[in-house]
Structure formats: C-alpha cells, structure tokens
Amino acid sequence: MTQAAATEHHEPVENTSTGLNSRKLMMWAFLASDVMFFGVFIATYLVYRGKSLVGPYPSEILDIPLTSVSTFVLLMSSLAMVLALHYVKAGEKNKGTLWILLVVVLGAIFMGFQFYEFREFAHEGLTPRTNIFGTTFFILTGIHGAHVTIGVIWMAFLAYGSHVGSLRSDNSLDLEIAGLYWHFVDIVWIVIFTVIYLISAADGPPAGVGPTIIHG
Amino acid sequence: MANLWQKLTQHDGNGWWNLPHGPSNELNPPYEGPIGGAWFGNLWRTLTHGNVSHAGVGFYWLVGLVLAIITLLEVWLFTVEGLGGWFIPILLFLSVIKFVGVVAYFMHLRFDNLMFTYFFASAMIIGILIFSLLLVIMKYGNQPVLF
C-alpha cells in the first residue's frame, strides 16, 4: 500500500497498475458477477410469475407487514455497517466493535424472520415442489438467505477481531471489503422486496380457479 | 433544545453533518445551518462529487433515515387503492432511489475512485441486458409446460 500520494482528504494511491487496491477490486469483481447471478434468478421469477396452476398463490401467502419489518432490519444493518467502518477507521475500538456486533445481531434477526416465513409457508402447503411460484420463490430468497448467513458469520469473526485488537484502523480494509459484501446483500433484498413481495403480492389464482387457502 | 439548535446552525470546520470537504478542499463557509445556501451547496456537492473522503456519522444517519422513510412509503403505497398502472413504476422508482442510496453512500462509490463506479455500472448494464434478454426470449419463445 502506498506511494502516499494522498492528500488529507483523499484515499491513498495503491502501488498497482490500476492504482486501486487489488483486494477491493476483487470484491467489486465478485459483486459484479453476483449482480448477474441474482439478475438471472429474479428474471426467472418474473418469467414464471402468475403461471402457477395450483396454489398456494402469492396473494394467499405473502405477509407484507412481516417482510416490511425484516426489510427495515436489513436496511438498518447497512447503516450499522457503515458506522462500524467509520469508527474502526477512526480508531475507536469499542464503538467499532459494538456497531459490528449490531450488524451481526440485525443480520441474525433477518435470518430469523426468513426462517419463520419459510416455516409458515411450508405449514400453509407451499414448498419448492408445490408449484412454479414456490420453486422460483424459495430458490431466489434461499440463495439470498445463504448470502446473509455467510455475511453474519464473516461479521462475527470481524467483531471478534475488533474486540481482541486484530482489526484496527490501519487494516480496516478487511472490514471495508466485508462491508461491500454486506451492503450488496442489502441492495439485492431491496430489489427482491419490491419485485417479489410488493409487486407480486396481488397475484392470485388464474381465472376460474378458486382460492386454495381459506383463512379462518 | 438550545444545544440542538446550536448543532443545527453552527459547525466547527466541517458542518453539522460532518460532510467531506469539496474536491478542491476549500474551507467551509462560516454558516452551515439547515436553511443556508452554503449548507445546501455543501450537501449538493457531496451528493454529486466523488473522490472526496468518506462522509461523517451524521450524514450516514441522514441517508439511513431517508432509506427508512422510502421503505415506509413503499409499504404505505401497497395499501393505497386506485394507483392503477402507476403502482409498479412508482415502486420501481423508489426501489432505484434506495438502491442508488446504498451503493453511492454506504458502499462509498461517491467518495471512492471513479474506476470502481465504472466497474460496477458496467456490471449492472450487462446484468440488466441479460435480465431483459431472458424476459424477451421467454416472452416470445416457446415456453415449457409447467406443473
């Protein structure tokens, strides 16, 4: 790292052919590939949207208020992440550790919401094998959930590192790279929440087919 | 209360939001209250210029608040009847604002080297092209029999 051609308010210039930090560039390259990965699954969901011939259908099963809360939780975890990076960079160890821990907690709460939702759906009769909605829904949200799980484990290690002093302001790039991953998981959920939950929530059974779930 | 007003209307070098300095590192004007032109100018500069250092805690809270309000707005829109064909475009527009907010400020693209922005924007364009092609092919191609 260095050739400190940097002024007080600019990032240091790296001694690489691009002038960019290679690890950070690698994370952006990974995120770029992940954009296409999720893009394909979201497109697949949209292609098969409204084509299930048997229920349960989105209008019968999606719980918008519950998912809104979990979306809010994930959004706030992104705020906690950026604050954690700020404090670690500033050398404020305790605050940095606390905010990273909050990211872990909020991420775990989001996972809890997703686990609860999957369990409820299975209870209502929707599994990946039930219909095309179930298949595309569980694959997309399941892969996103796997990303969140990896992120939570990664953040837990970083929180421990910050606590014992191995994560400091001089190697805060470790946290910055993990943060890029975490924020990416958040922006993917922003799209999933809009496309799958808000836009598709009104999708009911095809014309002439009655409801499959009768709520009490 | 007086303390809050003081915080809102005064600063010690870099504004209440602790916004980054401009690209030319010019000194901040002495007044950066919420209704001042200078304060607005500084906020606008932060929103539109990259390659300045990361923003401060107050600014991140502000971005977080805006994102939370937009999420609430989306959920409220879900309950509003009579939006008709406007419902999906409005939701997509709000979703794009949230997306850009997180990428630009939380992922620091606005404050980082412009190369990262080009890199991610290129991936987004390719991703959207794949996305659109898949939708078009499946719309006009032969679709498989579904179960």
HADDOCK unambig.tbl for C-alpha pairs under 7 A between the chains (distance, minus, plus):
assign (segid A and resid 9 and name CA) (segid B and resid 52 and name CA) 6.13 0.50 0.50
assign (segid A and resid 9 and name CA) (segid B and resid 53 and name CA) 5.00 0.50 0.50
assign (segid A and resid 10 and name CA) (segid B and resid 51 and name CA) 6.75 0.50 0.50
assign (segid A and resid 10 and name CA) (segid B and resid 52 and name CA) 5.80 0.50 0.50
assign (segid A and resid 10 and name CA) (segid B and resid 53 and name CA) 5.38 0.50 0.50
assign (segid A and resid 11 and name CA) (segid B and resid 53 and name CA) 6.87 0.50 0.50
assign (segid A and resid 28 and name CA) (segid B and resid 120 and name CA) 6.92 0.50 0.50
assign (segid A and resid 32 and name CA) (segid B and resid 120 and name CA) 6.01 0.50 0.50
assign (segid A and resid 32 and name CA) (segid B and resid 123 and name CA) 5.05 0.50 0.50
assign (segid A and resid 35 and name CA) (segid B and resid 124 and name CA) 6.70 0.50 0.50
assign (segid A and resid 35 and name CA) (segid B and resid 127 and name CA) 6.16 0.50 0.50
assign (segid A and resid 36 and name CA) (segid B and resid 127 and name CA) 4.67 0.50 0.50
assign (segid A and resid 39 and name CA) (segid B and resid 127 and name CA) 6.09 0.50 0.50
assign (segid A and resid 39 and name CA) (segid B and resid 131 and name CA) 5.77 0.50 0.50
assign (segid A and resid 40 and name CA) (segid B and resid 131 and name CA) 5.98 0.50 0.50
assign (segid A and resid 43 and name CA) (segid B and resid 131 and name CA) 5.52 0.50 0.50
assign (segid A and resid 43 and name CA) (segid B and resid 134 and name CA) 6.74 0.50 0.50
assign (segid A and resid 43 and name CA) (segid B and resid 135 and name CA) 6.42 0.50 0.50
assign (segid A and resid 47 and name CA) (segid B and resid 135 and name CA) 6.06 0.50 0.50
assign (segid A and resid 47 and name CA) (segid B and resid 138 and name CA) 6.58 0.50 0.50
assign (segid A and resid 53 and name CA) (segid B and resid 147 and name CA) 6.73 0.50 0.50
assign (segid A and resid 72 and name CA) (segid B and resid 68 and name CA) 6.67 0.50 0.50
assign (segid A and resid 76 and name CA) (segid B and resid 64 and name CA) 6.99 0.50 0.50
assign (segid A and resid 79 and name CA) (segid B and resid 60 and name CA) 6.91 0.50 0.50
assign (segid A and resid 79 and name CA) (segid B and resid 64 and name CA) 5.87 0.50 0.50
assign (segid A and resid 82 and name CA) (segid B and resid 106 and name CA) 5.83 0.50 0.50
assign (segid A and resid 83 and name CA) (segid B and resid 57 and name CA) 6.54 0.50 0.50
assign (segid A and resid 131 and name CA) (segid B and resid 147 and name CA) 6.45 0.50 0.50
assign (segid A and resid 132 and name CA) (segid B and resid 147 and name CA) 7.00 0.50 0.50
assign (segid A and resid 180 and name CA) (segid B and resid 107 and name CA) 5.77 0.50 0.50
assign (segid A and resid 183 and name CA) (segid B and resid 102 and name CA) 6.93 0.50 0.50
assign (segid A and resid 183 and name CA) (segid B and resid 107 and name CA) 6.58 0.50 0.50
assign (segid A and resid 187 and name CA) (segid B and resid 99 and name CA) 5.56 0.50 0.50
assign (segid A and resid 187 and name CA) (segid B and resid 102 and name CA) 6.93 0.50 0.50
assign (segid A and resid 190 and name CA) (segid B and resid 95 and name CA) 6.47 0.50 0.50
assign (segid A and resid 190 and name CA) (segid B and resid 99 and name CA) 6.84 0.50 0.50
assign (segid A and resid 191 and name CA) (segid B and resid 95 and name CA) 6.60 0.50 0.50
assign (segid A and resid 194 and name CA) (segid B and resid 91 and name CA) 6.75 0.50 0.50
assign (segid A and resid 194 and name CA) (segid B and resid 95 and name CA) 6.77 0.50 0.50
assign (segid A and resid 198 and name CA) (segid B and resid 78 and name CA) 6.60 0.50 0.50
assign (segid A and resid 199 and name CA) (segid B and resid 88 and name CA) 6.49 0.50 0.50
